[in-house]
């Protein structure tokens, strides 16, 4: 089992992060997984899955910059 230090400090709500935060979180969490932990490979895979889900959500929910409420001459 991971120490309380790991679980308490690195449990975050990822949906409020920007993309740089996602990568920072992933690197820090990955680096804290002890190599000698009996389930380290499974934990790393779960982390990768979590990060991939977050990146997928980020990519599919980000709205590109749009000029709202600005109508230019000749536009419909």
Legacy VTK file of the C-alpha trace (Angstrom):
# vtk DataFile Version 3.0
C-alpha trace
ASCII
DATASET POLYDATA
POINTS 76 float
0.000 0.000 0.000
1.248 3.500 -0.798
2.107 5.696 2.117
-0.307 8.337 3.338
2.192 10.927 2.133
1.577 9.798 -1.447
-2.184 9.401 -1.239
-2.859 12.562 0.760
-0.610 14.876 -1.227
-1.414 13.609 -4.711
-5.126 12.988 -4.700
-6.438 15.801 -6.848
-9.478 16.682 -8.848
-7.902 16.680 -12.259
-10.862 18.170 -14.114
-9.919 21.664 -12.913
-6.380 21.491 -14.296
-4.953 23.029 -17.411
-2.841 20.863 -19.683
0.470 21.898 -18.083
-0.935 20.921 -14.680
-1.889 17.497 -16.017
1.663 16.797 -17.184
3.169 18.178 -13.954
0.820 16.038 -11.880
1.645 12.954 -13.959
5.405 13.412 -13.640
5.303 14.089 -9.903
2.951 11.189 -9.194
4.925 8.800 -11.418
8.206 9.766 -9.737
6.730 9.052 -6.298
5.727 5.482 -7.071
8.336 3.293 -5.364
10.000 0.844 -7.753
10.128 -1.784 -5.022
6.378 -1.626 -4.392
4.863 -5.040 -5.206
2.205 -3.422 -7.420
4.246 -0.555 -8.880
3.609 -1.569 -12.501
-0.141 -1.724 -11.936
-0.101 1.637 -10.141
1.900 3.199 -12.981
-0.548 1.829 -15.555
-3.500 3.184 -13.575
-1.807 6.577 -13.437
-1.194 6.503 -17.191
-4.845 5.581 -17.770
-5.974 8.419 -15.506
-3.779 10.945 -17.293
-4.891 9.700 -20.719
-8.524 10.080 -19.656
-7.855 13.592 -18.434
-6.070 14.540 -21.668
-8.951 13.081 -23.678
-11.469 15.072 -21.628
-9.382 18.215 -21.918
-9.098 17.823 -25.692
-12.822 17.237 -26.118
-14.094 19.965 -23.810
-11.771 22.856 -24.591
-13.453 25.555 -26.612
-11.162 27.339 -29.021
-11.037 31.099 -28.936
-14.037 32.546 -30.692
-14.918 36.142 -31.325
-18.295 36.201 -29.661
-20.546 39.196 -30.185
-18.389 40.735 -32.896
-19.984 40.984 -36.272
-17.809 42.267 -39.019
-19.081 44.012 -42.104
-20.066 41.464 -44.718
-20.513 38.576 -42.276
-23.790 36.689 -42.018
LINES 1 77
76 0 1 2 3 4 5 6 7 8 9 10 11 12 13 14 15 16 17 18 19 20 21 22 23 24 25 26 27 28 29 30 31 32 33 34 35 36 37 38 39 40 41 42 43 44 45 46 47 48 49 50 51 52 53 54 55 56 57 58 59 60 61 62 63 64 65 66 67 68 69 70 71 72 73 74 75
